Amino acid sequence: MDFELNPHSNRKYADYLNYGRDARLSLRYFTDQQLFIHVEATQQAVVEVAQSLAWLGCVLRTSQTDQIGRAQARICTREGAIGVEFELKFEVDALSVGEDSCWHDLFINPVIAYHFPILCRGGELGLEISIPMMAALGGATRAVEFEGGLLLEGFSSAFVPLRRFGDSIQWHFIRNDSVCRVRGGRSITGIRPKQE
């Protein structure tokens, strides 16, 4: 996709994307926080645009409560004056009791984009993320030896490796909400890595 402003447009909105040779997408933002998007393209291209906008609308939301939320998009279609029209509606609900996970503490007011496809994984659980990003989000600044293995620790947090799955490792995130510092794994108890 090429993002390109149309310098010849005298309208109050800009034409942006070329989605293939004969496709056109234009955007209009209204002051009541509504966005109108007009797509002239093949049916497949229009479906891809709708799916992409649904995903973006979910992942760019935040939870309005103190707990993690689940964002869902609903695509409603209808026959309009200029062809098929669709409207995107978004809902953010709290996760069900029991859906809590250690990685939720890495974020403030996060949401999970729900009902979107992800790549198949081989039994791994939790958030799929690189080690540098994981360490940055959790404030882990060093690797330390702990009970014959390594863990990543920060001032009041730690990542403990639990299980290896081929080329990936499942980590457990621990955050100490009190003022005391995690040091050399001393405040980590009851967690043992599993060998596969």
N, C-alpha and C positions, 0 to 999 in steps of 0.2 A: 504494500500500500504506500502510495506517495502522498504525503501531506503537503498541500500546496494552496496558498491563498490565491484567490482569483482577483487580480488587480482591476479587471474590467467590470466587476460587480458594483452596481450603485445601490444595492439593497442594504438593509441594516444588519445583515448577517453575511457570513462568508461561505463560499463553496470550498470544500476541503479536499476530499479524497477522490482519487481515481481508482476504482476497483476493477481493474481490467480495462480493455480497450473501449468498450461501449458502456461502462458503468459510471454513475455519477452519484455523489452523496453530498447533501447540503445540510447545514445545521442552522437552527434558529433558537436562541435562548430567550426566554420570556422572563420578565421581572418577577413573576410569581414562582420562580425556581422550576419551571418546566422547560424541557428541551424538546423541540420538534426536529425530527430528522427525516429527510426525504431521500429515498434511495431509488435510483433507476438502474437496475441491473438484472442479471439472471436470477431465477428463483433461488438457486443455491447460494448466490452471493448475498441476497437479501436475508436468507436464513442465517448465514454466517455472521452478518452484521448484527442481527437481532440477538444471537447467542453471545456474541462478544460483548454487546452492551449490557446484557443481562448479567454476565459474569462480572464486568467492571462495576456495575451498580451494586452488586453484592460485596465485592472485596473492598470497596472504598467506603463502606459504612463503618460505624462504630456502635458498640452496644450502649444503650442509654441507661443501663443499670450497672451495678458494681460487679456483675458477673459476665462471663463469656456468652455471646449470643450466636444465634444461627440465622443467617440471612438467606432468604429464599426469594427468587424472582418468579413472577407470573407473567406470561406473555398472553395477552388477549388479542385475538384478531377479529376483524370485521371488514366488510366491503365498504369502501369509502368512495368519495367523489372521484378520486384519482387512482383507483385501484385498491388493492388490499392494504389495510392499515393495521398496525399493531400497537398496542399500548403495553408498556412495562410497568408493573407495580411491584414494590418491594416490601417485604415484611421482615422484621427482626424479632425473634422470640428467644427467650432464655433456653439454655440447654436443659434437658431433663436431668432430674436427680440421678446421680450415678454415672453421668457422662463426664465427670471431672477428670482431669489429667494434669500431671506435673508441669507440662509445658505451658499451660494457660497462664502461669505466673510470670512468663517472659514478657507479657504484653499488658497494656492498660486498655480496658474496654474493647477487647477484640471481638470479631465475629468470624464464624466459619461460613464460607460460601457453600451452601448445601445443595445437593442434587446436581452437582457438576462432575463430569468424569475425571478420574485420576488414573495414572498408570498403575498397573497391577504391581503389587509388592509381594515378597515371599514370606509373609507372616510377620513383618515388622509392624510395630504399633507406634502411634504418635505422629509427631511432626517430622516431615522429611526436610532436612536443612543441612547446609554445609557446616563443618566444624568451625571455621572462622566466623560465620554469621551467628552460630549458636553461642560461641564464646562472647562475641560482642553484645548480643542481646542479654545474656545473663551476667555480664560483667566479670567473666572469668579472665584473669590476666596471667595465670601461670599454671603449669602442670606440676603436680607434686606426687611423690610416692606415698601410697597408702596401702597397708596390709598386703604388700607384694605386687601391687598394681599401680596404675596411674589414675589420677583424677584431675579434673580442671577446676581450679578454685578462684574465687574473687573475694572481695572484702566480706560479703555476707551471703555468698552463694557458692554452689559447687555443682559440677556435673560428674556423675559416677557412671562408668561404663557397666552395663548390665549383661548384654548379650551381643554376640557377633552373628550377623546374617550375611554370609558371603563377603562382599566388599563393604558392607555397611555395619555400623555399630549402633546398638540401641543404648541411649544414655538416659539417666534419671536426673532431673533437675531438682535441686534442693535450695530453698531460699530461707534464710534466717531473718525473720522480721524483727527480732529484737536488736538492740544496739550492739550486741557482742559480735565478734568477728569469727568467721570460719577460719581455722588455722590448721593446716596439715591434716585435715580430715577429722580433727578431734570432736567436732559436733555432729559427725555422721555416724549413726549407729543403726544396726539391723539391716544393712543393705549389703548383699553379697552378689558379685558377678556370677552369671550362669555361663558355663562352658558348653559350647555346641559342638 
